[in-house]
């Protein structure tokens, strides 16, 4: 077995009472089998915590009370942990934000961006590299795993990472190029020609690929402005159920300042150019974020077969953070202490909408598949430069 993990993985330390947010809000926690058994026993207790288990541990989940975990005490601590011990916590709560995915011979670990400290590590620590350690004696189950497809997806993901780091193109250009690769690979898979994908990857990795891609984009007629295209996309996000209580205000402030104030359409492109020039370090943040989203989403293609959809989700999650950053700068200017703290806040609040809600992720994926946000529409709505 191989275990892959990001280079900053071992640096994570929970901030506990110093955390600027709480991970005990907004989402139903799915309970593992052993914890369900334990909580059924604890529900027999005659004290307050037993009463809470009877009321809120239902159908294999811990159900929120007014949006918060019912076991969150007045000091921001977990009463299950403080009263029953850490071993009484469910697997999700005990490990969060650590997460592991099983791809047969390969297991991948990550720190979920929805945690503030994990978000800080993603954008500001490490080199965006992923390490591997081998566990040759650990048993591996390849049941249901297409080994050939897994190898192909791993090669494609490496190409997507390299596109994301290719500084011959602006960040917009890299995202569109990644989206284009997802589209082209999906066409070959649907046509039953997976053997052509390695040749396709070589074309996208050629030294001349950025220039050729840019020329191809520039031959397209600009159907609409970036302003209109991004306004439509951010409207899609307004349809997600709010998981973080900070999300509705953050999104509404973004949409109002960028798309709904007098004269906002006319000034959008010029102000965005100024924003990019004044905040060059954000490009590295976005580069790392895209790498994170590809790492987090892409290999699920092994199970759902939706290569294009999973690339698209990674691309548009990155676009969302870019637009939220732009709105923050336009509203409040450059953060006094630099972008790391504010970026971590924006990232973790946004990520909770996608990572902490299966329903939201499904709604977003369906909206992106509906025809308004494919490579053709994105290329027509997002002008690209070097």
C-alpha positions in Angstrom: 0.0 0.0 0.0 1.0 3.6 -0.7 -0.1 6.5 1.5 0.0 9.9 -0.1 -0.3 13.1 1.9 0.5 16.8 1.4 3.9 18.1 2.7 2.3 20.3 5.4 0.1 17.4 6.7 2.3 16.7 9.8 2.3 20.4 10.8 -1.3 20.5 11.8 -2.1 21.3 15.4 -5.7 22.0 16.6 -6.0 25.6 17.9 -8.8 24.4 20.3 -10.0 27.5 22.3 -7.9 29.8 20.2 -9.6 28.8 16.9 -11.4 31.7 15.2 -14.3 29.4 14.4 -15.8 26.1 15.6 -16.0 22.8 13.7 -19.1 22.0 15.7 -21.6 24.0 13.6 -23.7 23.6 10.6 -23.3 19.9 9.6 -24.8 16.6 10.5 -22.0 14.2 11.7 -22.3 10.7 10.2 -21.5 8.2 13.0 -19.3 5.2 12.4 -20.6 1.8 13.4 -18.7 1.5 16.7 -19.7 4.9 17.8 -23.4 4.2 17.1 -23.2 1.3 19.4 -21.5 3.3 22.1 -24.0 6.2 21.9 -26.9 3.8 22.2 -25.5 2.6 25.5 -24.8 6.2 26.6 -28.4 7.1 25.8 -29.4 4.9 28.7 -27.8 7.3 31.2 -30.1 9.4 33.4 -28.1 12.6 33.3 -28.1 15.5 30.9 -25.7 14.1 28.4 -27.8 10.9 28.2 -30.8 12.9 27.5 -29.0 14.6 24.6 -27.9 11.3 23.2 -31.6 10.2 23.2 -32.7 13.4 21.5 -30.0 14.1 19.0 -28.3 10.8 18.0 -30.7 9.7 15.3 -30.4 7.4 12.2 -26.7 7.2 12.4 -26.1 10.9 12.7 -25.7 13.6 15.3 -28.4 16.1 14.4 -27.6 19.9 14.9 -29.6 22.0 17.4 -30.2 25.5 16.0 -27.3 24.9 13.6 -24.8 23.9 16.3 -23.8 20.5 17.6 -25.9 19.9 20.7 -22.8 18.7 22.6 -21.0 22.0 22.2 -20.8 23.6 25.7 -20.7 27.2 26.7 -16.9 27.3 26.6 -16.7 26.2 23.0 -15.7 22.6 24.0 -17.1 19.2 23.2 -19.0 17.9 26.2 -18.7 14.3 24.9 -14.9 14.7 25.1 -14.8 16.6 28.5 -17.3 14.2 30.2 -16.7 10.9 28.6 -13.1 11.2 27.2 -11.7 11.6 23.7 -12.2 8.0 22.9 -16.0 8.6 23.1 -15.9 11.0 20.2 -17.0 9.6 16.8 -14.3 8.9 14.2 -15.2 12.0 12.1 -14.9 14.4 15.1 -11.8 12.7 16.5 -9.9 12.9 13.2 -11.2 16.2 11.7 -9.8 17.9 9.7 -7.8 14.9 8.8 -9.5 12.8 6.1 -8.5 9.7 4.2 -9.7 8.3 0.9 -9.3 4.7 -0.2 -8.3 3.9 -3.8 -7.3 0.3 -3.3 -3.5 0.2 -3.3 -3.4 3.9 -2.8 -4.7 5.8 0.3 -4.7 9.5 0.3 -4.8 11.8 3.3 -5.6 15.4 3.4 -6.5 18.2 5.8 -9.9 19.6 5.0 -9.9 23.2 3.9 -13.1 23.9 6.0 -10.9 24.0 9.1 -9.3 27.5 9.7 -5.9 26.2 10.6 -5.9 23.6 7.8 -6.8 26.5 5.4 -3.8 28.5 6.6 -1.5 25.5 6.0 -2.9 24.9 2.5 -2.2 28.5 1.3 0.9 29.4 3.2 2.9 26.3 4.2 4.8 23.7 2.2 5.6 23.8 -1.5 2.4 22.3 -2.8 4.0 18.9 -3.0 2.6 15.5 -2.1 4.7 12.9 -0.3 4.4 9.1 -0.4 5.2 6.5 2.2 5.0 2.8 1.5 3.4 0.2 3.8 4.2 -3.1 2.1 2.8 -5.3 4.8 -0.6 -3.6 5.1 -3.4 -5.6 3.4 -4.9 -4.1 0.3 -8.4 -4.6 -1.2 -8.7 -3.9 -4.9 -12.4 -5.0 -5.0 -14.2 -2.7 -7.4 -11.0 -0.8 -8.4 -10.1 -0.5 -12.1 -6.3 -0.5 -11.9 -5.9 0.7 -15.4 -8.2 3.7 -14.9 -6.5 4.5 -11.6 -3.1 4.7 -13.2 -4.5 6.9 -16.0 -6.2 9.2 -13.5 -3.0 9.6 -11.5 -1.1 10.5 -14.7 -3.8 13.0 -15.6 -3.8 14.6 -12.2 -0.1 15.1 -12.4 -0.7 17.0 -15.6 -3.4 19.1 -14.0 -1.1 20.0 -11.2 1.6 21.0 -13.6 -0.9 23.2 -15.6 -1.9 24.8 -12.3 1.7 25.7 -11.6 2.5 26.9 -15.2 3.3 30.6 -14.7 3.5 31.2 -18.4 -0.3 31.8 -18.1 -2.3 33.9 -15.8 -4.3 32.0 -13.1 -7.5 32.4 -15.3 -5.6 30.9 -18.2 -4.4 27.9 -16.1 -7.9 27.2 -14.9 -9.3 27.3 -18.4 -6.6 25.1 -19.7 -7.3 22.5 -16.9 -11.0 22.7 -17.8 -10.2 22.1 -21.4 -8.1 19.0 -20.5 -11.0 17.6 -18.4 -13.3 18.1 -21.3 -11.0 16.5 -23.9 -10.2 13.5 -21.7 -13.9 13.0 -20.9 -14.7 12.8 -24.6 -12.2 10.1 -25.2 -13.4 8.1 -22.2 -17.0 8.3 -23.4 -15.9 7.2 -26.9 -14.2 4.2 -25.4 -10.7 5.4 -26.4 -8.8 5.8 -23.0 -5.6 4.7 -24.7 -5.5 8.2 -26.4 -5.4 10.1 -23.1 -1.6 9.6 -22.5 -1.0 11.3 -25.9 -3.4 14.0 -25.0 -1.5 14.6 -21.7 1.7 15.0 -23.7 0.1 17.6 -25.9 -1.0 19.6 -22.9 2.4 19.4 -21.2 4.4 20.5 -24.3 6.5 23.6 -23.9 4.4 25.3 -26.6 1.0 24.3 -25.1 0.3 27.6 -23.3 0.9 29.7 -26.4 -1.1 27.4 -28.6 -4.0 27.3 -26.0 -4.0 31.1 -25.8 -4.1 31.5 -29.6 -7.0 29.0 -29.7 -8.9 31.0 -27.1 -8.3 34.3 -28.8 -9.9 33.0 -32.0 -13.2 32.6 -30.1 -15.6 35.4 -30.1 -16.0 37.0 -26.7 -19.7 36.3 -26.1 -19.9 38.1 -22.7 -17.8 39.8 -20.2 -16.1 38.2 -17.2 -18.4 40.4 -15.1 -21.6 38.8 -16.4 -20.1 35.3 -16.4 -18.9 35.5 -12.8 -22.1 37.2 -11.6 -24.0 34.2 -13.0 -21.7 31.8 -11.2 -21.8 33.6 -7.8 -25.6 33.6 -8.1 -25.4 29.8 -8.2 -23.6 29.8 -4.9 -26.4 31.8 -3.4 -28.6 28.8 -3.9 -26.5 26.6 -1.5 -27.8 26.0 2.0 -25.6 28.1 4.4 -23.4 25.8 6.6 -21.2 28.4 8.1 -23.2 31.3 9.7 -20.5 33.6 8.2 -21.3 32.5 4.6 -24.5 34.5 3.8 -23.0 37.8 4.7 -19.7 37.1 2.9 -21.4 36.0 -0.3 -23.9 38.9 -0.2 -21.2 41.5 0.4 -19.3 40.0 -2.6 -22.3 40.1 -4.9 -23.3 43.5 -3.9 -20.0 45.2 -4.2 -19.0 43.5 -7.5 -22.2 43.2 -9.4 -25.0 45.3 -7.9 -23.7 48.7 -7.2 -24.2 51.7 -9.6 -21.4 51.6 -12.3 -20.1 48.3 -11.2 -20.1 46.7 -14.7 -18.2 49.6 -16.2 -15.4 49.6 -13.6 -15.2 45.8 -13.1 -12.4 45.0 -15.5 -10.2 48.0 -14.6 -10.5 47.4 -10.9 -9.8 43.7 -11.2 -6.6 44.6 -13.1 -5.6 46.9 -10.3 -6.4 44.2 -7.7 -4.2 41.7 -9.4 -1.3 44.2 -9.7 -1.5 45.2 -6.1 -1.8 41.7 -4.7 0.6 39.5 -6.7 1.1 37.0 -3.8 -2.5 35.9 -4.2 -1.6 34.0 -7.4 0.5 31.6 -5.3 -2.5 31.2 -2.9 -4.8 30.4 -5.8 -2.2 28.0 -7.3 -2.1 26.1 -4.1 -5.9 26.1 -3.7 -6.4 24.7 -7.2 -3.8 22.0 -6.3 -5.8 21.2 -3.2 -9.1 21.0 -4.9 -7.7 18.7 -7.6 -6.2 16.5 -4.9 -9.5 16.5 -3.0 -12.0 16.0 -5.9 -10.3 14.4 -8.9 -9.8 10.8 -8.0 -13.4 10.3 -7.2 -13.6 9.9 -11.0 -12.4 6.4 -10.2 -15.9 5.6 -8.8 -18.2 8.1 -10.6 -16.5 8.3 -14.0 -17.0 12.0 -14.2 -13.5 13.3 -15.1 -14.8 16.5 -16.6 -17.2 17.2 -13.7 -14.6 16.8 -11.0 -12.1 19.0 -12.8 -14.9 21.6 -13.3 -15.7 21.5 -9.6 -12.0 22.2 -8.7 -11.8 25.0 -11.3 -15.0 26.7 -10.2 -14.2 26.4 -6.5 -10.9 28.2 -7.3 -12.8 30.9 -9.3 -15.1 31.4 -6.3 -12.3 32.1 -3.9 -10.6 34.4 -6.4 -13.9 36.4 -6.7 -14.4 36.6 -2.9 -10.8 37.9 -2.6 -11.5 40.6 -5.2 -14.6 41.7 -3.3 -12.7 41.8 0.0 -10.1 44.0 -1.6 -12.6 46.3 -3.1 -14.6 46.6 0.1 -11.7 46.8 2.7 -8.5 47.2 0.7 -5.4 45.2 1.2 -5.3 43.5 4.7 -3.0 45.3 7.0 -1.1 42.2 8.0 -1.0 40.7 4.6 -3.4 38.2 3.0 -2.6 34.9 4.8 -5.1 35.4 7.7 -7.9 36.9 5.6 -7.4 34.3 2.9 -7.6 31.4 5.4 -10.9 32.9 6.7 -12.4 33.2 3.2 -11.2 29.7 2.2 -12.5 27.9 5.2 -15.9 29.7 5.2 -16.4 28.9 1.5 -15.1 25.3 1.9 -17.7 24.5 4.6 -20.4 25.1 1.9 -18.9 22.3 -0.2 -17.0 20.0 2.1 -19.4 19.9 5.0 -22.6 19.3 3.0 -23.1 16.4 0.6 -26.3 18.1 -0.6 -24.6 21.4 -1.4 -21.9 19.6 -3.3 -24.5 17.8 -5.3 -26.4 21.0 -6.0 -23.2 22.8 -7.1 -22.1 19.9 -9.4 -25.5 19.7 -11.0 -25.6 23.5 -11.6 -22.1 23.4 -13.2 -23.3 20.5 -15.5 -26.4 22.4 -16.7 -24.7 23.9 -19.7 -23.8 27.4 -18.6 -20.4 26.7 -17.2 -18.6 24.3 -19.6 -15.3 25.1 -21.3 -17.1 26.8 -24.2 -19.0 29.2 -22.0 -16.0 29.8 -19.7 -13.7 30.5 -22.6 -16.2 33.0 -24.0 -16.7 34.7 -20.6 -13.2 34.8 -19.1 -10.6 36.7 -21.3 -7.1 35.2 -20.8 -3.7 36.8 -21.0 -0.2 35.7 -20.2 
